[in-house]
Each structure stands twice: as C-alpha cells, then as structure tokens.
C-alpha cells in the first residue's frame, strides 16, 4: 500500500555523504548543513504545493551504500524537489548547466548541491563534463546517492522518452574504474494527477534496487556496449514504475474507469481514490488494450454511456457511490462548518495579504507552453515573491512596533497564507458535498438503476483487468 507522506513530514531523510566545497577545512560540515536546509525547504514547498503525496515502495531504497537513482522527468524542477522531500536519503542531482545562468535559480541550485552537466546543444564546453562525471563517481565511492533524469529534458508526453547514457556511465565507472563494490541502480516513477495545478496530488513509486555489476565484465571488454546495455536495463526498470499510455486522453479515460472500479459504494461521503491504486488498475487496462482484446474497447464504450447518464443527472461517480447516511452526513458537514468558521478570520487576512503576488504568479505561469515549467514557475515564483513580501512586512513591523511585532508577523503571515489555502479547499469540499447530497435526494427514484449499472460496470472492469498479469496486485475494491 502507498504511504501518504502528508502524515509524516517531520522525519528528516538520511543525508548522503556530502560533496566537498572547495578545500575549506569545514567543507563537509557546511555541505551537510546545506543539504539539511535544502531538504527541509523541499518538504515545506512540496507540502504547500501538493494536497497529497503518496509514496509506494519507499523501503526499497537502500538507506546507505553506493546508489545511482534514475527517475522520469515530467514536471521541471518540481520533480527534483519532490524527490528531495520524500526520499529517506538526500539525492545529489545532476542538472544542465544552463539552469545556473538563471539568476533566481542559481542560489537554490548551489544550496541543493546540484552538479552541472555541460551539453553541446547549449553551447557549453563539454570537456568540463569529465570533472562532472568524476565527481559523480566519487560520491558512490563514499556510499552516496546520485540522482539523474536520464530522459534529459522535462516533457509533457504520456510515456518515457529516449534515455541518455549518463546514469549508466556513472554506475559502471564507479563499479569498474573506481572499484566500488555493490553499486546499485534504483528507478523511481513520478506520477501526477494534474501536474501544473496547485494543490493537486503526486505519487512516487520506488523500484527494486538492482546491481550494476551485471554489466561490469562487459564494460571491461567493450565500455560502449556495456553502457548501452545498462541504459536499456535502466529503461526496463523505469517502465516498471512509470505509467505508459498512447495519449493523455487514454490516460485520463482509464484513470476515471479505474477510479470507478476502485471506489467502493456506500461510503458516508464522496471519497477520493488514491493514485497508487488508480494507476495500477489503469495500467492493467492499458496492457489489455495493447493486446488487442475487444473486451477492453467494449468496456470503454460502456463507461462512456455511464458518464453520459451521470452528466444528465448532474452528478459525478463519487457522489453516486456515496451513501450519504443522514446522521453521519450532518455530523460531517457540521464539523466542517465549524472548522471553516474558526479559520475564517485568519483566512481573510491571508487572502488580503497574498492576493496580489498570487495573481502575479498565476499570470506568469500561463506563459510557458510546457506544463511542467508552469508548475515550476508557480512553485518557485510564489516562494520568491512571498518570501520577499513576508520580509518587507516583518521589517515594517520592526520599524514601527519593535522586534516582537516583527517576529509575530514573520510567523503569522505565512500561517495566514496556508490557512487561506486550506480554507478555500474545505469550503469547496463542503459546498460540493452539500450540492451532491441535494441532487442525490432529488434523484432518488432513478438512483437504484444507476447504482445497479455502476456495479455491473465495476465488475466488468475487474474482469477485463484480470486478463493482465498482476492486475489484481492490491486487490479489488473490497
């Protein structure tokens, strides 16, 4: 079962052996502190940006030892921050050198200890990459964790892009050239339900570690062939943890079908299916579709008809599946209203204080065409503008009322902003629950037939998915 990381944010990850900073006698200590600061910052940013983060297989990542981690790259710098926030070891990333030329990013990248990679297409001198790869091989030699996005570019495609060979070169170089024992590679899949949307959800899937030494003998005979072989194996590992679809339309359709089958009927209120469960079932359906089974095509047609019926009723599947027992419904709504009322004063302050920078970043985020870059602009843009805003407010409070007032503002300003976000979410949820309840009550006559059709459709989904190997790993809706 996946782990909901929003329930355990206080646990700090184990830090990798730090990269030395020059020849300063306290270089390692400085690097360790910088890693700890960056890890804490990443956890704060990820918690604010995402409504929920799930992690599947976190225990598979070795706590120590030479490790080369590879991940898919869908969401710009957000991908790296997400891995820093959820992994139990601090990853040392490689990043293209052009990122260091962006003034707002440069200090953040240096704080994170990102190692620059120089690419010919960026007009950089690639001869400096010898030093880059030497440093990256040195980290596994000290039992550290090197992390790469081998696709080489953040993209918006629903499938993996061709992989670069850097990860394989680092792993084999450390294992053979530097004679590092037990070098392992670990693939991590990153899944988003709406990657550019603020307060969406994310899933981090950690694969099984595999030894790089399997290609060591071949590397001694033919380094290029061994690097190609390990790169192909890394792709296989990534495909095991990364969803693959022919189009985003297919991905979204199968996700909705999987949610229906995974959502058990009769819950007190509309419930959200976790991403891990949804993706496992959606991928099973995709495999059946790729096998050319007509049952999967018929299933999509039946689901389309079901969604048309829901549209006529003015409901979604979560509202249809909810039982809305009168006592529990009233208690849940009343408790939510109490929370809304209690949070209202601070939320109003948060809206007033943060409205302008929020709207500025929202408009800036519309400029990039790449969806992942939009998320990066939202996350880092808000961090920069809001930090500046809070600093100005604290300085004004200090000048007028003294140090205690400045400290109060420094605490309450960010708290008011987060409260405003949570307030808006809760208000939206309460409104949706009440509207859904009213519609369900008004449609009581036809609802039994809709529920019967839904039950038959859910049964058909699991029957079709069962034709794929491992489709029921994790079981049905119970």
ABEGO torsion letter per residue (X at the ends): XBBBAAABAABBBBBBBBBBBEABAAAAAAAAAAAAAAAAAAAAAAAAABABBBBBGAAABBABEBBBBBBBBAAEAAAAAAAAAABABBBBBBBBAAAAABAAAAAAAAAAGBBBBBBAAAGBBAAAAAAAAAAAAAAAAAGBBBBBBAAGBBBABABBBBBBAAAAAAAAAAAAAAGBBGBBBBBBBBBBABAABBGBBBBBBBBBBBBAAAAAAAAAABAAAAAAAAAAAAAAAAAAABBBBABAAAAAAAAAAAAAAABBBGBABBBBBBAAAAAAAAAAAAAAAAAGBAAAAAAAAAAAAAAAAAAAAGBBAAAAABAGBAAAAAAAAAAAAAAAAAAAAAAAAAAAAAAAAAAAAAAAAAABABAAAAAAAAAAAAAAAAAAAAAAAAAAAAAAAEAAAAAAAAAAAAAAAAAAAAAAAAAAAAAAAAAAAAAAAAAAAAAAAAAAAAAAAAAAAAAAAAABBGAABGEBAX
